[in-house]
Amino acid sequence: MIKGDKINLIPATLDDRRKIYEWCFQSETTKCHSGPPDYPNNPIPTYEEFCSSDDGGYTEYYFTGVKPKDGRGFLIVNGKEAVGFISYYSFHLKSGISELDMWIKDEANCGKGFGTDALVSLGNYLNEEMGIRELIIAPSERNTRAVRAYGKAGFVKTDKAMSEFLADEYISVFGEGDYGTGDTAILVKRFNA
Ligand SMILES: CC(C)(COP(=O)(O)OP(=O)(O)OC[C@H]1O[C@@H](n2cnc3c(N)ncnc32)[C@H](O)[C@@H]1OP(=O)(O)O)[C@@H](O)C(=O)NCCC(=O)NCCS
C-alpha cells in the first residue's frame, strides 16, 4: 500500500478491472475525456478494447504486478471506499520516465483533493522506490479540471513534443498524444535525484 495524506493506493486486481473500466468509460465523468459531443475523436472503447494489448490497453499485468517496470494500476481509497484508479506505465518511454493516468469514479468524489494526493503519492513512490526521475501526464487541453489538479500536484506544462519522451519504437504509435498534437497538454514533473 502507498500512503497519502487523504487517500491510500492499493494495488488493483483483475477482479477490479471491469469496475475500473466502468468508472472511466461508462460513468458520469466519461464526458470529461471521451466520446461525443466534446471528444468525438476519442470514441468510448468497449471493455474488450480497454483490456486489449494493442495501443497500450490495460492488459493483465496492470492488475497482477508481474511487470512492475512496465506498469501497474492502483485503487485510490479514501478510508471508506475506492473512489478512483491511478496507474503508471513506462513500457513505451525512455529510461527513467513514467507516464501516469487517472480517473475518479463519480462527480461526488471529484474536487476533494483525492486526485492530487494520489498523483503526489504515486509520483513519490516511483521516484523513491523505482528510480523514476521524470513523470509525464497528458490530458486534453480542454479538460481544465484535470490540468488544474495536475498543476497542484507539481506538474508543469511543457512545449516539448510527446515524441521526445517516447522510446523510438513507440513514436509512430503514441507520438501525437491521446487527443492529437493540437489538443494534448503535456505536463511534466521532474525529481532532482
Ligand atoms: C481530473 C481528476 C482526476 C482530478 O482529481 P480531483 O480529485 O477531482 O482533483 P482535485 O480535487 O485535487 O483538484 C481539482 C481542482 O480543479 C478545480 N476545478 C474544478 N472544476 C474545474 C474547472 N471546470 N476548471 C478548472 N478547474 C476546476 C477545483 O476547484 C480544484 O482546484 P482547487 O483545489 O484549487 O479548488 C478528477 O476530477 C477526475 O477523475 N475527473 C473526471 C475524469 C477525468 O477527467 N480524468 C482525467 C483524464 S486525463
The ligand as an ORCA input file, in Angstrom:
! r2SCAN-3c Opt
* xyz 0 1
  C      -9.183     15.052    -13.162
  C      -9.330     14.400    -11.801
  C      -8.501     13.115    -11.770
  C      -8.749     15.357    -10.734
  O      -8.896     14.782     -9.467
  P      -9.691     15.589     -8.317
  O      -9.620     14.765     -7.089
  O     -11.036     15.976     -8.801
  O      -8.760     16.873     -8.207
  P      -8.594     17.883     -7.003
  O      -9.824     17.908     -6.148
  O      -7.318     17.568     -6.330
  O      -8.424     19.261     -7.777
  C      -9.352     19.710     -8.727
  C      -9.146     21.200     -8.918
  O      -9.783     21.606    -10.131
  C     -10.633     22.715     -9.828
  N     -11.718     22.685    -10.801
  C     -12.917     22.089    -10.719
  N     -13.615     22.279    -11.855
  C     -12.816     22.991    -12.663
  C     -12.965     23.510    -13.967
  N     -14.075     23.295    -14.685
  N     -11.936     24.202    -14.500
  C     -10.794     24.400    -13.806
  N     -10.596     23.937    -12.558
  C     -11.612     23.241    -11.998
  C     -11.057     22.501     -8.410
  O     -11.537     23.691     -7.856
  C      -9.726     22.029     -7.804
  O      -8.833     23.112     -7.602
  P      -8.699     23.857     -6.168
  O      -8.358     22.802     -5.172
  O      -7.642     24.850     -6.392
  O     -10.062     24.471     -5.871
  C     -10.825     14.089    -11.453
  O     -11.541     15.310    -11.320
  C     -11.499     13.192    -12.486
  O     -11.309     11.990    -12.488
  N     -12.314     13.805    -13.370
  C     -13.134     13.052    -14.302
  C     -12.340     12.150    -15.258
  C     -11.132     12.848    -15.847
  O     -11.221     13.943    -16.368
  N      -9.981     12.145    -15.747
  C      -8.735     12.660    -16.243
  C      -8.470     12.169    -17.609
  S      -6.886     12.786    -18.140
*
